[in-house]
Amino acid sequence: MVMSHEIIIFAPIFAVLIGFIAFTILKKRKRSAKSIYKLIDDLEKKYIY
């Protein structure tokens, strides 16, 4: 039962850290609809045709 209090202390810290990292990555990767459609077109040409 020694591990349980460490898990209780560190789990929220890791959750906040992961959330912050995900938020910063999503904020940097904002794309317009036009660029998303271009990306989809390029992928279709590469893998389907």
C-alpha positions as CSV (number, residue, x, y, z in Angstrom):
1,M,0.0,0.0,0.0
2,V,3.0,2.3,-0.1
3,M,2.5,3.0,-3.8
4,S,-1.1,4.2,-3.5
5,H,-0.3,7.6,-2.0
6,E,2.4,8.2,-4.6
7,I,-0.2,7.4,-7.4
8,I,-2.7,9.7,-5.8
9,I,-0.1,12.5,-5.7
10,F,1.4,12.1,-9.1
11,A,-1.6,11.1,-11.2
12,P,-3.1,14.6,-11.3
13,I,0.3,16.2,-12.1
14,F,0.8,13.9,-15.0
15,A,-2.8,14.5,-16.3
16,V,-2.3,18.3,-16.2
17,L,1.1,18.0,-17.9
18,I,-0.3,15.8,-20.7
19,G,-3.3,18.1,-21.1
20,F,-1.0,21.1,-21.3
21,I,1.2,19.5,-23.9
22,A,-1.8,18.4,-26.0
23,F,-3.2,21.9,-25.8
24,T,0.0,23.6,-27.0
25,I,0.4,21.1,-29.9
26,L,-3.2,21.7,-31.0
27,K,-2.8,25.5,-30.7
28,K,0.3,25.4,-32.9
29,R,-1.4,23.2,-35.6
30,K,-4.4,25.4,-36.4
31,R,-5.1,25.0,-40.1
32,S,-7.5,26.6,-42.4
33,A,-10.1,24.5,-44.2
34,K,-8.4,25.2,-47.5
35,S,-5.1,23.6,-46.3
36,I,-7.0,20.6,-44.8
37,Y,-8.7,20.0,-48.2
38,K,-5.3,20.3,-50.0
39,L,-3.8,17.8,-47.6
40,I,-6.7,15.3,-48.2
41,D,-6.3,15.7,-51.9
42,D,-2.6,15.1,-51.8
43,L,-3.1,12.0,-49.7
44,E,-5.8,10.7,-52.0
45,K,-3.5,11.2,-55.0
46,K,-0.6,9.5,-53.3
47,Y,-2.4,6.4,-52.0
48,I,-5.5,5.8,-54.1
49,Y,-4.5,6.8,-57.7
